[in-house]
Amino acid sequence: MPTQYITLKKNDPDFLNHLWGSKESNQRAIPVKTYNLGTEEESVTFELKEISKIQKPSKLKVVASLVKLKSFILILFPLFFVLAKNSVDNRFFDPHSMLLVSIATLLLFAGLNIRNDVYDHISGFDRVNLDSTRKPIRLGWISAHKASRISLWLILASAILVLPVALVQIELPRVIAVALILFFAGRFAKDNSYKNQHFGEFILFMLIGPALVSGYQVALGSGVDTEVLAFGVLWGFAVLYLIQVNNFSHIMTSSQSGIRNSMTKLGFDWSQKFLLIGWVVFIGLWVLFHYFYSSTFWAVFGSLLLIFWSIPMFMKISNIKSPMGSGLQTVRKEAYKTFIMMVFIFFMEILWALWADII
């Protein structure tokens, strides 16, 4: 059977049905080309494939790609930090709440990851910013409609698990309320605002940093302290930096398609400087955090090791002369390696503190 294609405009009654994959059919519409994104003249060319003939990996790999399993370090490490800190400080008061909230947090993160991919698919961000990442919706492994339902079930399951903890830890509802206000403020202020405006990026920084660690510590029955908030600021800054690097790697296609974020607003030259200055600021925050809350050894050795490891990333960012070519993707990979090294240093430091506490 020859390959079937269909091009639909935004005002076509079947346009959203093809994007969402919401119609019962033995075919799935896979976007292959998007024109005039974000305008009334937007149109998409779909390849129509029989669902039974779409090649998929194992179910485990599909699930891992759908929930973005590799990104779980963004949430697992802050939880580990809070657990380790409270263990060393002898403030580990409620293991049952810890277990429930830990599972709930992972389910919520998985649900939000799926929901983000659904929105990126529908809004067009993923349709114009193509990369090597295997995204199940874009590849036709699952429809956006089905993925959206799965994300809602995961978020609902997370809320159910948190409910008994909120009844026991009376401070937790306040933290949840603040997080929800920030979340909905970011969503309602502007479509996809976490990517498209500075206010949304600030909210994302707050949610993945201070709100996450303070909420988790409150769920343990320990209350909030300045060290965990300082760590939240440091962690939120690092995660937001990764997002900016990712946006920088797509700066040309995003600009051409009218996608607005900090990188496209700054332009190539200024965003390049922004990334260099941004990581210098992060290293400054890292040094301050370790000066106040760590031993002299880790404050000096850890900081020097991070600076040394950051040099290749600085050089790759500085050496890029054009937004075209593979240089931007190389920066993205180097930034991720630097981020992982930062986590490794932190991890070894925490293990050192736990060992010292035991002996």
C-alpha positions in Angstrom: 0.0 0.0 0.0 1.4 3.4 -1.0 2.2 5.9 1.8 -0.8 8.2 2.5 -0.5 11.9 3.3 -3.1 14.5 4.1 -2.6 18.3 4.7 -5.1 20.0 7.0 -5.5 23.6 8.0 -6.1 24.8 11.5 -9.7 25.7 10.7 -10.5 22.3 9.3 -13.0 20.4 11.5 -10.7 17.3 11.5 -7.5 19.2 12.3 -7.5 18.7 16.1 -8.9 15.2 15.7 -5.8 14.2 13.7 -3.5 15.9 16.2 -5.1 14.3 19.2 -5.8 11.0 17.6 -9.2 11.0 19.2 -11.2 9.4 16.5 -11.6 5.6 16.6 -9.7 4.3 13.6 -7.1 1.7 12.6 -4.9 4.5 11.3 -2.8 7.1 13.2 -2.0 10.5 11.8 1.7 11.4 12.4 2.7 15.0 11.7 5.6 15.3 9.3 5.5 19.0 8.4 4.0 22.1 10.1 3.5 25.4 8.3 2.8 28.9 9.7 2.8 27.6 13.3 0.8 29.7 15.8 -1.1 31.6 13.1 -4.6 31.3 11.7 -3.0 29.9 8.5 -1.3 27.1 10.4 -1.5 23.8 8.5 0.0 20.3 9.1 0.9 17.5 6.7 0.1 14.1 8.3 1.3 10.7 7.3 -1.5 8.2 7.8 -0.2 4.9 9.1 -2.0 1.7 10.1 -1.5 1.3 13.8 -0.7 -2.4 13.5 2.2 -1.5 11.2 3.8 1.1 13.4 7.1 -0.3 14.7 7.4 0.0 18.4 10.0 -1.1 20.9 9.1 -3.2 24.0 6.3 -1.9 26.2 8.9 -1.2 28.9 10.8 1.1 26.6 7.6 2.8 25.4 6.6 3.5 29.0 10.2 4.7 29.9 10.1 7.1 26.9 6.5 8.3 27.7 7.3 9.2 31.3 10.8 10.4 30.4 12.5 8.0 32.8 15.9 9.6 32.3 14.6 12.9 33.6 13.6 11.4 37.0 17.0 12.4 38.4 15.5 16.0 38.4 13.1 14.8 41.2 14.9 11.8 42.8 18.0 13.7 43.8 16.2 16.5 45.7 14.2 13.9 47.5 17.4 12.0 48.4 18.9 15.3 49.7 16.0 16.0 52.0 16.0 12.4 53.3 19.7 12.4 53.9 19.7 15.8 55.6 16.9 14.8 58.0 18.6 11.6 58.7 21.8 13.3 59.7 19.9 16.0 61.7 17.8 13.3 63.5 14.6 14.9 62.2 13.1 11.9 60.4 9.8 11.8 62.2 7.2 10.1 59.9 8.4 7.2 57.6 4.8 6.4 56.6 4.2 9.9 55.2 7.6 9.7 53.6 6.7 6.6 51.7 3.3 7.9 50.5 4.6 11.3 49.5 7.6 9.8 47.7 5.4 7.5 45.5 3.0 10.4 45.0 5.8 12.7 43.9 7.1 10.2 41.3 3.6 9.6 40.0 2.9 13.3 39.7 6.2 13.9 37.9 5.5 11.1 35.5 2.0 12.5 34.8 3.3 16.1 34.3 6.0 14.8 32.0 3.4 13.1 29.8 1.2 16.2 29.9 4.1 18.4 28.9 4.7 16.2 25.8 1.0 16.2 24.9 1.0 20.0 25.1 4.2 20.3 23.1 2.7 18.1 20.4 -0.6 20.0 20.2 1.0 23.4 20.4 3.6 22.5 17.8 6.8 22.9 19.8 7.8 19.3 19.2 6.6 19.4 15.6 9.1 22.1 14.6 11.9 21.4 17.1 12.9 17.9 16.1 15.8 16.2 17.8 17.0 12.6 18.5 14.8 12.1 21.6 12.4 9.3 21.1 9.0 10.8 21.9 6.1 8.2 21.7 3.4 10.7 20.6 5.5 12.2 17.8 6.5 8.7 16.6 2.9 7.4 16.7 3.4 4.8 19.4 0.5 6.4 21.3 -2.1 9.0 20.5 -2.0 12.4 22.3 -5.6 11.6 23.4 -4.6 8.4 25.2 -1.4 9.9 26.6 -3.4 12.8 28.1 -5.8 10.4 29.8 -2.9 8.4 31.3 -1.4 11.6 32.6 -4.6 12.6 34.3 -4.9 9.2 36.0 -1.3 9.5 37.3 -2.0 13.0 38.7 -5.2 11.8 40.3 -3.4 8.8 41.9 -0.8 11.2 43.2 -3.5 13.4 44.8 -5.2 10.4 46.5 -1.9 9.3 48.0 -1.1 12.7 49.3 -4.5 13.2 50.9 -3.9 11.2 54.1 -0.5 12.8 54.6 -2.1 16.3 54.3 -4.6 15.3 57.1 -1.7 14.4 59.4 0.9 17.0 58.5 -1.1 20.2 59.0 1.5 22.5 57.3 1.5 20.4 54.1 -1.9 21.8 52.7 -0.4 25.3 52.9 2.6 24.3 50.8 0.4 22.4 48.4 -1.9 25.5 48.1 1.1 27.8 47.3 2.4 25.3 44.7 -1.1 25.0 43.1 -1.4 28.8 42.9 2.0 29.0 41.2 1.1 26.2 38.8 -2.2 27.6 37.7 -0.8 31.1 37.5 1.8 29.9 35.1 -0.8 27.9 33.0 -3.5 30.6 32.9 -1.2 33.7 32.4 -0.3 32.6 28.9 -0.5 29.5 26.8 2.5 27.2 27.6 3.9 30.0 29.7 6.6 27.8 31.2 8.4 28.0 27.9 7.1 31.3 26.5 7.6 34.0 29.2 10.0 34.9 32.0 7.2 34.8 34.6 6.5 31.2 33.7 10.1 30.3 33.9 10.3 31.8 37.3 7.3 29.7 38.4 9.0 26.6 37.0 12.1 27.4 39.0 10.0 27.8 42.2 8.1 24.5 41.7 11.1 22.3 40.8 13.2 23.9 43.5 12.0 25.5 46.8 8.4 24.2 46.6 9.5 20.6 45.9 12.1 20.3 48.7 10.1 22.3 51.3 6.9 20.4 50.6 8.7 17.1 51.0 10.4 18.1 54.2 7.1 19.2 55.7 5.6 15.9 54.7 8.3 14.2 56.8 7.1 16.2 59.8 10.3 18.2 60.0 9.2 21.7 59.0 11.1 24.0 56.7 14.6 25.4 57.4 16.9 27.8 55.6 19.3 25.0 54.4 16.6 23.1 52.5 15.3 26.3 51.0 18.8 27.3 50.0 19.3 23.9 48.3 15.9 24.4 46.6 17.1 27.7 45.1 20.4 26.0 44.0 18.6 23.0 42.5 15.9 25.1 40.8 18.5 27.3 39.2 20.4 24.3 37.8 17.3 22.6 36.3 16.1 25.9 34.8 19.6 26.3 33.3 19.2 22.9 31.6 15.9 24.0 30.1 17.4 27.2 28.8 20.2 25.2 27.2 17.6 23.0 25.5 15.8 26.1 24.2 19.1 27.4 23.0 19.7 24.2 21.0 16.4 24.9 19.1 16.9 28.6 18.8 16.8 28.7 15.0 13.8 26.5 14.4 11.9 28.2 17.3 12.6 31.7 16.0 11.6 30.7 12.5 8.3 29.2 13.8 7.5 32.2 16.0 8.0 30.4 19.4 8.8 32.9 22.1 11.0 32.1 25.0 14.0 33.7 26.8 16.5 32.4 24.2 14.5 33.5 21.1 13.9 36.9 22.7 17.6 37.4 23.4 18.7 36.2 20.0 21.7 34.0 19.3 24.5 36.3 20.4 23.0 37.5 23.7 21.6 34.0 24.6 25.2 32.7 24.1 26.4 35.3 26.7 23.4 34.6 28.9 24.4 30.9 29.2 28.0 31.7 30.0 27.0 34.2 32.7 24.2 31.9 34.0 26.6 29.0 34.8 29.0 31.4 36.5 26.2 32.6 38.7 25.3 29.0 39.5 28.9 28.2 40.5 28.7 31.3 42.8 25.5 30.0 44.3 27.2 26.6 44.7 30.1 28.1 46.6 27.9 30.1 48.9 25.7 27.1 49.7 28.8 25.0 50.6 30.4 27.8 52.5 27.3 28.0 54.8 26.2 24.4 55.0 29.1 22.1 54.1 32.6 21.2 55.4 35.7 23.1 54.3 36.9 20.1 52.3 33.8 19.9 50.1 33.4 23.6 49.8 36.9 23.8 48.4 37.4 20.4 46.7 33.9 20.1 45.3 33.9 23.7 44.0 37.3 23.3 42.2 36.2 20.0 40.7 32.9 21.5 39.4 34.8 24.5 37.9 37.3 22.2 36.3 34.6 20.0 34.8 32.7 23.1 33.5 35.6 24.3 31.4 34.7 22.1 28.3 31.1 23.4 28.4 32.3 27.0 28.6 34.6 26.4 25.6 31.9 24.8 23.5 29.4 27.6 24.2 32.0 30.2 23.5 33.2 28.6 20.2 29.8 28.5 18.6 29.7 31.0 15.7 26.2 30.2 14.2 22.9 28.8 15.3 23.1 26.4 12.3 24.8 23.0 12.4 25.4 20.5 15.2 27.2 22.8 17.6 24.1 23.6 19.6 23.3 20.0 20.1 26.9 19.4 21.3 26.4 22.2 23.9 23.2 20.5 25.0 25.0 17.2 25.6 28.0 18.9 27.3 25.6 20.8 29.6 23.9 17.6 30.6 27.2 15.9 31.3 28.2 18.9 33.5 24.9 18.8 35.3 25.4 15.0 36.0 28.9 15.7 37.3 27.4 18.4 39.7 24.9 15.8 40.9 27.7 13.2 41.4 29.8 15.6 43.5 26.7 16.4 45.6 25.9 12.7 45.9 29.4 11.8 47.1 29.3 14.7 49.6 26.0 13.5 51.1 27.3 9.9 51.3 30.4 11.3 53.1 28.1 13.1 55.6 26.0 10.0 56.2 29.1 7.8 56.8 30.5 10.4 59.2 27.1 10.3 61.0 27.1 6.5 61.3 30.7 6.2 62.7 
